[in-house]
Amino acid sequence: AALAAAERAAALGTEEGERLARRLLTERAAPSVTRRTADTRILVELGEVPDLRAEEFPAALRLLGRPVNPDSDHWYCSHWSGAMRPHWFALLPERPELVAARLLRDVSEAAVHDQQGTAAAVLPHLADADGEVGEAVHLSVAYGLGARHAEDRLAAVDALLVLAARGRLEADRLGADLGQLVRRGAVKPARLADAVRTAASTGANATVWAVLRQVLPVLLADLSTGGATASSARGLGELLAVAAECAELTGERGHLPHLSGVADRRGTSRLVTQARRLREALAAAPAAA
């Protein structure tokens, strides 16, 4: 897309068109990325983006290349309202990771403080955009899957499915992020279970399982060692139920760390029965051809 746009810009035969073509074809140096924690959240810090700090850009646009610091208030222009969030993608086309880093705190509000619409306004654009997908995009999807409001969770499910369909989803990364966010209390398991159940209902059982196989060991380990909080333990039975159904439908086999410790417990609670169901599914012999 950038190459085609550069060709069209050069074809204008103007100085401005030539300058735009050069900018579109300039090799981009990826900024440094560092994960930071803030209260229950995981955010990202980005270093300066050199290609956006070029002197030929107007001063206002050069601000887009400034470092992103989760501890700073300078995430974007202070006078912009929430309605401006989708317009970031017009300012930085094909740079979803940069946009996600700047809007990550906003998107996290959908899960942490139950704000409505913050994820739905951003996630569809992140999933559809071309360009690098990394830490910030996956964390954005993770917060969306744990959002309080259904419209935000549905937007996150759509983003998950689109990224997977485009071969851009790193399921292990997303699952690991979700496990840590649930452990920290930023994402509630019951909300996550609702979201992944919706995703699985579209037939994306393999994708959902690939995510949950990274989430569950973290939560099961906390439960078995007594480190689980009431918030992280609540809804775990529903997550196990979704995982068990996905494993049954995909024929997934193998070992899930810390699962047996819960499955071996006495009783018939939802948590225990679904842990047993998942263990049986993962241990089942392949069906004869």
GUDRENMAR-212793 format. One record per residue: x, y, z of N, C-alpha, C in turn; residue in one letter; residue number from 0. Coordinates in steps of 0.05 Angstrom, whole numbers, plus 5000, padded with zeros to 4 digits. Example, Ala and Ser with C-alpha at 12.3 -4.5 7.8 and 13.67 -1.06 7.14 Angstrom:
<torses>
((5264, 4886, 5156), (5246, 4910, 5156), (5264, 4934, 5156), "A", 0)
((5257, 4955, 5142), (5273, 4979, 5143), (5258, 5001, 5157), "S", 1)
</torses>
This chain:
<torses>
((5017, 4976, 5000), (5000, 5000, 5000), (5017, 5025, 5000), "A", 0)
((5039, 5025, 5016), (5056, 5049, 5017), (5070, 5053, 4990), "A", 1)
((5079, 5031, 4977), (5092, 5033, 4951), (5073, 5045, 4930), "L", 2)
((5048, 5035, 4930), (5029, 5045, 4910), (5023, 5074, 4915), "A", 3)
((5021, 5082, 4941), (5015, 5110, 4947), (5039, 5128, 4939), "A", 4)
((5063, 5118, 4943), (5087, 5133, 4935), (5088, 5137, 4905), "A", 5)
((5081, 5117, 4890), (5080, 5119, 4861), (5060, 5140, 4852), "E", 6)
((5037, 5140, 4865), (5016, 5160, 4857), (5025, 5188, 4865), "R", 7)
((5039, 5191, 4888), (5049, 5217, 4896), (5070, 5227, 4877), "A", 8)
((5088, 5210, 4869), (5110, 5218, 4850), (5098, 5226, 4823), "A", 9)
((5076, 5212, 4815), (5064, 5217, 4789), (5051, 5245, 4787), "A", 10)
((5047, 5258, 4810), (5036, 5285, 4810), (5055, 5305, 4797), "L", 11)
((5081, 5299, 4798), (5100, 5317, 4785), (5105, 5343, 4800), "G", 12)
((5098, 5344, 4825), (5102, 5368, 4841), (5124, 5363, 4862), "T", 13)
((5135, 5385, 4873), (5154, 5382, 4894), (5142, 5369, 4919), "E", 14)
((5117, 5376, 4925), (5104, 5364, 4948), (5100, 5334, 4944), "E", 15)
((5092, 5327, 4919), (5088, 5298, 4913), (5113, 5282, 4915), "G", 16)
((5135, 5294, 4906), (5161, 5280, 4908), (5169, 5277, 4937), "E", 17)
((5165, 5298, 4953), (5172, 5296, 4981), (5156, 5275, 4995), "R", 18)
((5130, 5273, 4989), (5113, 5253, 5001), (5122, 5225, 4993), "L", 19)
((5129, 5222, 4967), (5138, 5196, 4958), (5163, 5187, 4973), "A", 20)
((5182, 5206, 4977), (5206, 5199, 4991), (5200, 5191, 5020), "R", 21)
((5181, 5205, 5032), (5174, 5198, 5060), (5162, 5170, 5061), "R", 22)
((5145, 5164, 5042), (5131, 5138, 5042), (5151, 5115, 5038), "L", 23)
((5172, 5121, 5024), (5192, 5099, 5017), (5215, 5099, 5037), "L", 24)
((5216, 5118, 5055), (5238, 5119, 5075), (5237, 5095, 5093), "T", 25)
((5259, 5081, 5097), (5260, 5058, 5115), (5254, 5068, 5144), "E", 26)
((5237, 5053, 5158), (5229, 5061, 5185), (5246, 5046, 5205), "R", 27)
((5257, 5060, 5223), (5272, 5048, 5246), (5252, 5044, 5269), "A", 28)
((5249, 5019, 5278), (5230, 5014, 5299), (5240, 5026, 5325), "A", 29)
((5223, 5040, 5340), (5231, 5051, 5366), (5235, 5029, 5386), "P", 30)
((5251, 5035, 5407), (5254, 5017, 5429), (5227, 5013, 5444), "S", 31)
((5223, 4989, 5454), (5198, 4983, 5468), (5204, 4971, 5495), "V", 32)
((5192, 4982, 5516), (5196, 4972, 5543), (5169, 4969, 5556), "T", 33)
((5164, 4946, 5569), (5139, 4943, 5583), (5141, 4956, 5611), "R", 34)
((5119, 4970, 5619), (5118, 4983, 5645), (5092, 4975, 5659), "R", 35)
((5093, 4974, 5685), (5069, 4969, 5701), (5060, 4994, 5715), "T", 36)
((5034, 4998, 5716), (5022, 5021, 5730), (4997, 5012, 5743), "A", 37)
((4995, 5012, 5769), (4974, 5000, 5785), (4969, 4972, 5776), "D", 38)
((4946, 4965, 5766), (4940, 4938, 5757), (4947, 4934, 5727), "T", 39)
((4956, 4954, 5714), (4959, 4953, 5685), (4987, 4946, 5676), "R", 40)
((4989, 4936, 5652), (5014, 4934, 5637), (5012, 4953, 5614), "I", 41)
((5031, 4971, 5611), (5031, 4990, 5590), (5058, 4988, 5575), "L", 42)
((5062, 5004, 5555), (5088, 5003, 5540), (5100, 5031, 5539), "V", 43)
((5126, 5032, 5539), (5141, 5057, 5535), (5156, 5054, 5509), "E", 44)
((5153, 5074, 5492), (5166, 5074, 5466), (5188, 5096, 5466), "L", 45)
((5210, 5090, 5453), (5230, 5110, 5448), (5222, 5128, 5425), "G", 46)
((5239, 5147, 5419), (5233, 5166, 5397), (5231, 5152, 5371), "E", 47)
((5214, 5162, 5353), (5210, 5151, 5327), (5224, 5169, 5307), "V", 48)
((5249, 5163, 5298), (5265, 5182, 5283), (5252, 5192, 5257), "P", 49)
((5238, 5174, 5243), (5227, 5182, 5217), (5204, 5202, 5219), "D", 50)
((5192, 5203, 5243), (5171, 5222, 5248), (5181, 5248, 5260), "L", 51)
((5207, 5250, 5265), (5219, 5274, 5276), (5234, 5290, 5255), "R", 52)
((5230, 5282, 5230), (5245, 5295, 5208), (5239, 5325, 5206), "A", 53)
((5259, 5341, 5201), (5255, 5370, 5200), (5236, 5379, 5179), "E", 54)
((5232, 5363, 5158), (5214, 5372, 5136), (5185, 5370, 5145), "E", 55)
((5179, 5357, 5167), (5152, 5357, 5178), (5146, 5382, 5192), "F", 56)
((5121, 5391, 5192), (5113, 5414, 5209), (5117, 5407, 5238), "P", 57)
((5122, 5427, 5254), (5128, 5422, 5283), (5106, 5406, 5296), "A", 58)
((5081, 5412, 5290), (5059, 5397, 5303), (5060, 5367, 5297), "A", 59)
((5067, 5360, 5272), (5069, 5332, 5265), (5093, 5318, 5277), "L", 60)
((5114, 5333, 5281), (5138, 5321, 5293), (5133, 5312, 5322), "R", 61)
((5113, 5323, 5334), (5106, 5314, 5361), (5098, 5285, 5362), "L", 62)
((5088, 5275, 5339), (5079, 5247, 5338), (5103, 5228, 5341), "L", 63)
((5127, 5237, 5337), (5150, 5220, 5340), (5163, 5221, 5367), "G", 64)
((5151, 5236, 5386), (5162, 5237, 5412), (5160, 5210, 5426), "R", 65)
((5177, 5205, 5446), (5174, 5181, 5462), (5147, 5179, 5476), "P", 66)
((5138, 5155, 5480), (5113, 5150, 5495), (5121, 5139, 5523), "V", 67)
((5114, 5154, 5543), (5121, 5147, 5571), (5095, 5143, 5587), "N", 68)
((5090, 5119, 5597), (5065, 5115, 5612), (5062, 5132, 5637), "P", 69)
((5084, 5143, 5647), (5083, 5159, 5671), (5079, 5189, 5664), "D", 70)
((5076, 5195, 5639), (5073, 5223, 5630), (5045, 5228, 5622), "S", 71)
((5036, 5253, 5624), (5009, 5260, 5614), (5010, 5266, 5584), "D", 72)
((5033, 5267, 5572), (5035, 5276, 5544), (5031, 5252, 5525), "H", 73)
((5009, 5239, 5526), (5003, 5217, 5508), (4993, 5228, 5481), "W", 74)
((4978, 5249, 5482), (4969, 5262, 5457), (4959, 5290, 5465), "Y", 75)
((4950, 5305, 5446), (4942, 5333, 5452), (4920, 5333, 5474), "C", 76)
((4925, 5350, 5494), (4907, 5349, 5517), (4879, 5358, 5511), "S", 77)
((4875, 5373, 5490), (4848, 5383, 5484), (4832, 5364, 5467), "H", 78)
((4844, 5342, 5458), (4829, 5323, 5442), (4810, 5307, 5459), "W", 79)
((4786, 5303, 5449), (4766, 5287, 5463), (4768, 5258, 5454), "S", 80)
((4752, 5240, 5467), (4752, 5212, 5460), (4743, 5208, 5431), "G", 81)
((4727, 5227, 5421), (4717, 5224, 5393), (4739, 5225, 5373), "A", 82)
((4763, 5236, 5381), (4785, 5238, 5363), (4801, 5212, 5360), "M", 83)
((4796, 5193, 5377), (4813, 5169, 5376), (4815, 5156, 5349), "R", 84)
((4792, 5152, 5335), (4795, 5139, 5308), (4812, 5154, 5288), "P", 85)
((4815, 5181, 5292), (4829, 5197, 5273), (4860, 5193, 5275), "H", 86)
((4869, 5180, 5296), (4897, 5173, 5298), (4906, 5157, 5274), "W", 87)
((4888, 5141, 5263), (4896, 5123, 5241), (4898, 5138, 5215), "F", 88)
((4886, 5161, 5213), (4891, 5178, 5190), (4918, 5193, 5192), "A", 89)
((4925, 5200, 5217), (4951, 5213, 5222), (4974, 5195, 5218), "L", 90)
((4971, 5169, 5226), (4993, 5150, 5225), (4984, 5124, 5211), "L", 91)
((4978, 5126, 5185), (4969, 5102, 5170), (4991, 5082, 5170), "P", 92)
((4983, 5057, 5171), (5002, 5034, 5171), (5022, 5035, 5194), "E", 93)
((5014, 5048, 5216), (5031, 5048, 5240), (5014, 5039, 5264), "R", 94)
((5001, 5016, 5263), (4983, 5009, 5285), (4996, 5006, 5312), "P", 95)
((5021, 4998, 5312), (5035, 4995, 5338), (5040, 5022, 5351), "E", 96)
((5047, 5042, 5336), (5051, 5069, 5347), (5025, 5080, 5358), "L", 97)
((5003, 5076, 5342), (4977, 5086, 5351), (4968, 5071, 5377), "V", 98)
((4972, 5045, 5377), (4964, 5029, 5400), (4979, 5038, 5425), "A", 99)
((5005, 5043, 5422), (5021, 5052, 5445), (5010, 5078, 5457), "A", 100)
((5002, 5096, 5440), (4992, 5122, 5449), (4964, 5120, 5461), "R", 101)
((4949, 5101, 5452), (4921, 5099, 5461), (4917, 5076, 5481), "L", 102)
((4939, 5062, 5489), (4936, 5039, 5505), (4924, 5045, 5533), "L", 103)
((4932, 5067, 5545), (4920, 5074, 5571), (4890, 5078, 5568), "R", 104)
((4881, 5092, 5546), (4853, 5096, 5541), (4838, 5069, 5538), "D", 105)
((4850, 5051, 5522), (4837, 5025, 5517), (4835, 5009, 5543), "V", 106)
((4856, 5011, 5559), (4856, 4996, 5584), (4833, 5004, 5603), "S", 107)
((4823, 5029, 5600), (4802, 5038, 5617), (4776, 5022, 5614), "E", 108)
((4773, 5009, 5590), (4750, 4992, 5585), (4748, 4969, 5604), "A", 109)
((4772, 4959, 5612), (4773, 4936, 5631), (4777, 4945, 5660), "A", 110)
((4795, 4965, 5664), (4803, 4972, 5691), (4782, 4989, 5705), "V", 111)
((4771, 5009, 5690), (4752, 5027, 5702), (4724, 5026, 5689), "H", 112)
((4720, 5005, 5673), (4693, 5000, 5661), (4683, 5022, 5643), "D", 113)
((4701, 5037, 5630), (4692, 5057, 5612), (4680, 5044, 5587), "Q", 114)
((4659, 5056, 5577), (4645, 5045, 5554), (4654, 5058, 5528), "Q", 115)
((4660, 5041, 5508), (4666, 5051, 5481), (4695, 5057, 5476), "G", 116)
((4713, 5056, 5496), (4741, 5063, 5491), (4754, 5041, 5474), "T", 117)
((4747, 5016, 5478), (4759, 4995, 5461), (4746, 4993, 5434), "A", 118)
((4719, 4996, 5433), (4705, 4994, 5408), (4713, 5015, 5388), "A", 119)
((4722, 5039, 5398), (4730, 5061, 5380), (4757, 5056, 5367), "A", 120)
((4773, 5038, 5378), (4801, 5035, 5370), (4807, 5008, 5357), "V", 121)
((4797, 4986, 5369), (4807, 4960, 5362), (4801, 4952, 5333), "L", 122)
((4777, 4958, 5322), (4773, 4951, 5294), (4794, 4963, 5275), "P", 123)
((4802, 4988, 5281), (4822, 5001, 5264), (4849, 4988, 5267), "H", 124)
((4856, 4980, 5292), (4882, 4967, 5296), (4883, 4941, 5281), "L", 125)
((4862, 4926, 5281), (4862, 4900, 5267), (4863, 4903, 5237), "A", 126)
((4850, 4923, 5226), (4849, 4927, 5197), (4874, 4940, 5186), "D", 127)
((4889, 4954, 5202), (4912, 4970, 5192), (4934, 4951, 5184), "A", 128)
((4948, 4960, 5163), (4973, 4946, 5155), (4996, 4957, 5172), "D", 129)
((5018, 4944, 5172), (5041, 4953, 5188), (5046, 4934, 5212), "G", 130)
((5066, 4942, 5227), (5076, 4924, 5249), (5054, 4921, 5270), "E", 131)
((5052, 4896, 5280), (5035, 4889, 5302), (5052, 4877, 5324), "V", 132)
((5053, 4890, 5347), (5070, 4880, 5368), (5058, 4882, 5396), "G", 133)
((5075, 4890, 5415), (5067, 4891, 5444), (5041, 4907, 5448), "E", 134)
((5040, 4931, 5438), (5018, 4949, 5444), (4992, 4940, 5432), "A", 135)
((4993, 4930, 5407), (4968, 4920, 5395), (4957, 4896, 5410), "V", 136)
((4974, 4877, 5417), (4965, 4853, 5432), (4954, 4861, 5459), "H", 137)
((4967, 4879, 5473), (4957, 4888, 5499), (4930, 4902, 5496), "L", 138)
((4927, 4917, 5474), (4901, 4930, 5469), (4879, 4910, 5466), "S", 139)
((4884, 4889, 5451), (4864, 4868, 5447), (4858, 4854, 5474), "V", 140)
((4879, 4850, 5489), (4876, 4836, 5515), (4857, 4853, 5534), "A", 141)
((4862, 4879, 5535), (4844, 4895, 5552), (4816, 4895, 5541), "Y", 142)
((4813, 4895, 5514), (4786, 4895, 5503), (4771, 4869, 5509), "G", 143)
((4785, 4847, 5509), (4772, 4821, 5516), (4763, 4820, 5545), "L", 144)
((4775, 4837, 5562), (4766, 4839, 5590), (4749, 4863, 5596), "G", 145)
((4738, 4876, 5576), (4723, 4900, 5580), (4697, 4894, 5594), "A", 146)
((4687, 4914, 5608), (4662, 4912, 5623), (4638, 4910, 5604), "R", 147)
((4638, 4926, 5583), (4614, 4929, 5566), (4616, 4910, 5541), "H", 148)
((4593, 4899, 5534), (4593, 4879, 5512), (4602, 4890, 5486), "A", 149)
((4597, 4915, 5480), (4605, 4927, 5454), (4635, 4927, 5452), "E", 150)
((4649, 4933, 5474), (4678, 4933, 5474), (4689, 4905, 5472), "D", 151)
((4677, 4886, 5486), (4687, 4858, 5484), (4682, 4848, 5455), "R", 152)
((4660, 4854, 5443), (4654, 4845, 5416), (4674, 4857, 5396), "L", 153)
((4682, 4882, 5400), (4702, 4895, 5383), (4729, 4880, 5386), "A", 154)
((4735, 4872, 5411), (4760, 4858, 5415), (4759, 4830, 5402), "A", 155)
((4736, 4817, 5404), (4733, 4791, 5391), (4737, 4794, 5361), "V", 156)
((4725, 4814, 5349), (4728, 4818, 5321), (4757, 4824, 5314), "D", 157)
((4770, 4840, 5330), (4799, 4845, 5325), (4815, 4820, 5327), "A", 158)
((4810, 4804, 5347), (4824, 4778, 5350), (4820, 4761, 5325), "L", 159)
((4796, 4759, 5315), (4790, 4742, 5292), (4803, 4753, 5266), "L", 160)
((4802, 4779, 5263), (4814, 4791, 5239), (4844, 4788, 5239), "V", 161)
((4857, 4793, 5262), (4886, 4789, 5264), (4893, 4760, 5258), "L", 162)
((4877, 4741, 5269), (4883, 4713, 5264), (4880, 4706, 5235), "A", 163)
((4858, 4716, 5223), (4853, 4710, 5194), (4875, 4721, 5176), "A", 164)
((4887, 4743, 5185), (4908, 4756, 5169), (4936, 4745, 5175), "R", 165)
((4937, 4726, 5193), (4962, 4714, 5201), (4979, 4732, 5217), "G", 166)
((4967, 4751, 5231), (4982, 4772, 5246), (4979, 4768, 5277), "R", 167)
((4963, 4749, 5285), (4959, 4745, 5314), (4981, 4727, 5325), "L", 168)
((4993, 4736, 5347), (5012, 4720, 5362), (4997, 4710, 5387), "E", 169)
((4985, 4686, 5384), (4967, 4675, 5405), (4982, 4671, 5431), "A", 170)
((5007, 4662, 5430), (5022, 4658, 5454), (5027, 4684, 5469), "D", 171)
((5033, 4705, 5454), (5037, 4732, 5466), (5012, 4742, 5479), "R", 172)
((4989, 4740, 5464), (4964, 4749, 5475), (4956, 4734, 5500), "L", 173)
((4959, 4707, 5499), (4952, 4691, 5522), (4969, 4697, 5546), "G", 174)
((4995, 4701, 5542), (5013, 4708, 5564), (5006, 4735, 5576), "A", 175)
((4999, 4755, 5559), (4990, 4781, 5569), (4965, 4778, 5585), "D", 176)
((4946, 4763, 5575), (4920, 4760, 5589), (4925, 4746, 5617), "L", 177)
((4942, 4727, 5617), (4948, 4714, 5643), (4958, 4733, 5664), "G", 178)
((4976, 4751, 5655), (4987, 4770, 5673), (4967, 4792, 5681), "Q", 179)
((4950, 4800, 5662), (4930, 4820, 5668), (4909, 4809, 5687), "L", 180)
((4901, 4784, 5684), (4883, 4772, 5703), (4896, 4770, 5731), "V", 181)
((4920, 4761, 5731), (4935, 4759, 5757), (4937, 4786, 5771), "R", 182)
((4940, 4807, 5756), (4943, 4834, 5768), (4916, 4846, 5775), "R", 183)
((4894, 4834, 5765), (4868, 4845, 5771), (4857, 4864, 5751), "G", 184)
((4871, 4869, 5729), (4862, 4887, 5708), (4840, 4875, 5691), "A", 185)
((4841, 4848, 5687), (4821, 4834, 5672), (4807, 4813, 5689), "V", 186)
((4781, 4812, 5688), (4766, 4793, 5704), (4761, 4768, 5687), "K", 187)
((4766, 4744, 5699), (4762, 4719, 5684), (4734, 4715, 5672), "P", 188)
((4714, 4723, 5686), (4686, 4719, 5677), (4682, 4735, 5651), "A", 189)
((4692, 4759, 5649), (4689, 4775, 5625), (4705, 4763, 5602), "R", 190)
((4729, 4754, 5609), (4746, 4741, 5588), (4733, 4716, 5578), "L", 191)
((4721, 4701, 5596), (4707, 4676, 5588), (4685, 4682, 5568), "A", 192)
((4669, 4703, 5574), (4648, 4711, 5555), (4659, 4718, 5528), "D", 193)
((4681, 4733, 5527), (4693, 4741, 5502), (4703, 4717, 5486), "A", 194)
((4718, 4700, 5499), (4730, 4677, 5484), (4709, 4657, 5476), "V", 195)
((4687, 4655, 5492), (4665, 4638, 5484), (4652, 4648, 5458), "R", 196)
((4649, 4675, 5456), (4638, 4687, 5432), (4656, 4681, 5408), "T", 197)
((4683, 4684, 5412), (4702, 4679, 5390), (4700, 4649, 5382), "A", 198)
((4698, 4631, 5401), (4697, 4603, 5394), (4671, 4596, 5379), "A", 199)
((4650, 4610, 5386), (4624, 4604, 5373), (4625, 4610, 5343), "S", 200)
((4645, 4625, 5333), (4647, 4630, 5305), (4662, 4608, 5290), "T", 201)
((4672, 4589, 5306), (4688, 4567, 5294), (4717, 4570, 5299), "G", 202)
((4726, 4591, 5313), (4754, 4596, 5317), (4764, 4581, 5342), "A", 203)
((4758, 4555, 5344), (4765, 4539, 5367), (4795, 4536, 5370), "N", 204)
((4809, 4532, 5348), (4838, 4529, 5350), (4852, 4555, 5359), "A", 205)
((4842, 4577, 5350), (4853, 4603, 5358), (4848, 4608, 5387), "T", 206)
((4824, 4603, 5396), (4817, 4607, 5424), (4834, 4589, 5442), "V", 207)
((4837, 4563, 5434), (4853, 4545, 5450), (4882, 4554, 5451), "W", 208)
((4892, 4564, 5429), (4920, 4573, 5428), (4925, 4596, 5448), "A", 209)
((4904, 4613, 5452), (4906, 4634, 5472), (4903, 4623, 5500), "V", 210)
((4883, 4607, 5505), (4877, 4597, 5532), (4899, 4579, 5543), "L", 211)
((4912, 4565, 5526), (4933, 4547, 5536), (4956, 4562, 5549), "R", 212)
((4958, 4589, 5543), (4977, 4606, 5556), (4966, 4620, 5580), "Q", 213)
((4940, 4625, 5580), (4927, 4639, 5602), (4924, 4620, 5626), "V", 214)
((4914, 4596, 5621), (4905, 4579, 5643), (4928, 4570, 5662), "L", 215)
((4951, 4563, 5652), (4972, 4554, 5671), (4979, 4575, 5692), "P", 216)
((4978, 4601, 5684), (4984, 4622, 5703), (4963, 4623, 5726), "V", 217)
((4937, 4620, 5718), (4915, 4622, 5738), (4914, 4596, 5754), "L", 218)
((4918, 4574, 5741), (4918, 4548, 5756), (4941, 4546, 5776), "L", 219)
((4964, 4557, 5768), (4987, 4557, 5787), (4981, 4574, 5811), "A", 220)
((4969, 4597, 5807), (4962, 4614, 5830), (4942, 4600, 5848), "D", 221)
((4923, 4586, 5835), (4902, 4572, 5851), (4914, 4550, 5867), "L", 222)
((4932, 4535, 5855), (4944, 4511, 5869), (4963, 4519, 5892), "S", 223)
((4975, 4543, 5890), (4993, 4552, 5910), (4981, 4571, 5931), "T", 224)
((4955, 4576, 5927), (4941, 4594, 5945), (4946, 4623, 5939), "G", 225)
((4958, 4629, 5916), (4965, 4656, 5910), (4943, 4671, 5894), "G", 226)
((4921, 4656, 5887), (4900, 4668, 5871), (4883, 4687, 5889), "A", 227)
((4876, 4710, 5877), (4858, 4728, 5891), (4830, 4719, 5885), "T", 228)
((4811, 4729, 5901), (4783, 4722, 5896), (4774, 4731, 5868), "A", 229)
((4784, 4754, 5859), (4777, 4763, 5832), (4787, 4745, 5810), "S", 230)
((4813, 4736, 5813), (4824, 4720, 5791), (4812, 4691, 5792), "S", 231)
((4804, 4682, 5816), (4793, 4655, 5817), (4764, 4654, 5807), "A", 232)
((4750, 4676, 5810), (4722, 4677, 5801), (4721, 4676, 5771), "R", 233)
((4706, 4659, 5760), (4703, 4657, 5731), (4723, 4637, 5718), "G", 234)
((4741, 4627, 5734), (4761, 4608, 5723), (4747, 4583, 5713), "L", 235)
((4726, 4574, 5727), (4711, 4551, 5718), (4699, 4555, 5690), "G", 236)
((4690, 4579, 5684), (4679, 4585, 5657), (4701, 4585, 5636), "E", 237)
((4725, 4595, 5643), (4747, 4594, 5624), (4755, 4565, 5618), "L", 238)
((4755, 4548, 5639), (4761, 4520, 5635), (4740, 4507, 5618), "L", 239)
((4715, 4515, 5620), (4694, 4503, 5604), (4698, 4510, 5575), "A", 240)
((4705, 4535, 5569), (4710, 4542, 5541), (4735, 4527, 5530), "V", 241)
((4755, 4525, 5547), (4779, 4511, 5538), (4773, 4482, 5533), "A", 242)
((4757, 4470, 5550), (4751, 4441, 5546), (4735, 4437, 5521), "A", 243)
((4716, 4454, 5515), (4701, 4451, 5490), (4719, 4455, 5466), "E", 244)
((4737, 4474, 5467), (4755, 4478, 5444), (4774, 4454, 5441), "C", 245)
((4783, 4443, 5463), (4801, 4419, 5461), (4786, 4395, 5449), "A", 246)
((4761, 4392, 5457), (4744, 4370, 5447), (4739, 4373, 5417), "E", 247)
((4734, 4397, 5408), (4727, 4402, 5380), (4751, 4401, 5362), "L", 248)
((4774, 4409, 5372), (4798, 4410, 5355), (4815, 4384, 5357), "T", 249)
((4809, 4367, 5377), (4825, 4343, 5381), (4852, 4349, 5393), "G", 250)
((4854, 4372, 5407), (4879, 4379, 5420), (4887, 4359, 5441), "E", 251)
((4912, 4351, 5442), (4922, 4332, 5461), (4947, 4344, 5475), "R", 252)
((4953, 4334, 5498), (4977, 4343, 5511), (4973, 4348, 5541), "G", 253)
((4993, 4361, 5553), (4993, 4366, 5581), (4991, 4396, 5586), "H", 254)
((4973, 4404, 5605), (4970, 4432, 5613), (4980, 4434, 5642), "L", 255)
((5002, 4449, 5646), (5013, 4452, 5673), (4992, 4460, 5694), "P", 256)
((4993, 4447, 5717), (4977, 4454, 5741), (4948, 4446, 5738), "H", 257)
((4940, 4434, 5716), (4912, 4427, 5713), (4904, 4404, 5732), "L", 258)
((4921, 4384, 5734), (4914, 4361, 5751), (4910, 4368, 5780), "S", 259)
((4924, 4388, 5790), (4921, 4397, 5817), (4893, 4406, 5823), "G", 260)
((4880, 4418, 5804), (4852, 4427, 5808), (4833, 4404, 5802), "V", 261)
((4839, 4388, 5780), (4821, 4366, 5773), (4820, 4345, 5795), "A", 262)
((4841, 4342, 5811), (4842, 4321, 5832), (4828, 4330, 5857), "D", 263)
((4818, 4354, 5858), (4804, 4363, 5882), (4777, 4348, 5885), "R", 264)
((4769, 4347, 5910), (4743, 4335, 5915), (4720, 4355, 5908), "R", 265)
((4697, 4344, 5904), (4674, 4361, 5899), (4665, 4361, 5870), "G", 266)
((4643, 4376, 5866), (4631, 4377, 5839), (4626, 4407, 5831), "T", 267)
((4643, 4424, 5841), (4640, 4452, 5833), (4645, 4455, 5803), "S", 268)
((4637, 4478, 5792), (4641, 4483, 5764), (4671, 4483, 5758), "R", 269)
((4687, 4494, 5776), (4716, 4495, 5772), (4727, 4467, 5770), "L", 270)
((4720, 4449, 5788), (4732, 4422, 5789), (4721, 4405, 5766), "V", 271)
((4695, 4406, 5760), (4684, 4389, 5739), (4695, 4397, 5712), "T", 272)
((4699, 4423, 5707), (4710, 4432, 5681), (4740, 4426, 5679), "Q", 273)
((4754, 4427, 5701), (4782, 4419, 5701), (4785, 4390, 5694), "A", 274)
((4767, 4373, 5705), (4768, 4345, 5698), (4761, 4340, 5669), "R", 275)
((4741, 4355, 5659), (4733, 4353, 5631), (4756, 4360, 5613), "R", 276)
((4770, 4381, 5619), (4792, 4390, 5602), (4815, 4369, 5603), "L", 277)
((4820, 4359, 5627), (4842, 4339, 5629), (4835, 4314, 5613), "R", 278)
((4810, 4305, 5614), (4801, 4282, 5598), (4803, 4287, 5568), "E", 279)
((4796, 4311, 5560), (4798, 4318, 5531), (4826, 4318, 5521), "A", 280)
((4844, 4328, 5538), (4873, 4330, 5530), (4886, 4303, 5530), "L", 281)
((4875, 4284, 5546), (4887, 4257, 5549), (4874, 4237, 5531), "A", 282)
((4852, 4244, 5518), (4837, 4225, 5502), (4853, 4214, 5478), "A", 283)
((4850, 4188, 5473), (4864, 4177, 5450), (4851, 4187, 5424), "A", 284)
((4867, 4191, 5403), (4855, 4200, 5378), (4835, 4180, 5367), "P", 285)
((4814, 4190, 5355), (4793, 4172, 5344), (4804, 4156, 5321), "A", 286)
((4796, 4132, 5319), (4805, 4114, 5297), (4795, 4125, 5270), "A", 287)
((4811, 4123, 5250), (4804, 4133, 5223), (4782, 4115, 5212), "A", 288)
</torses>
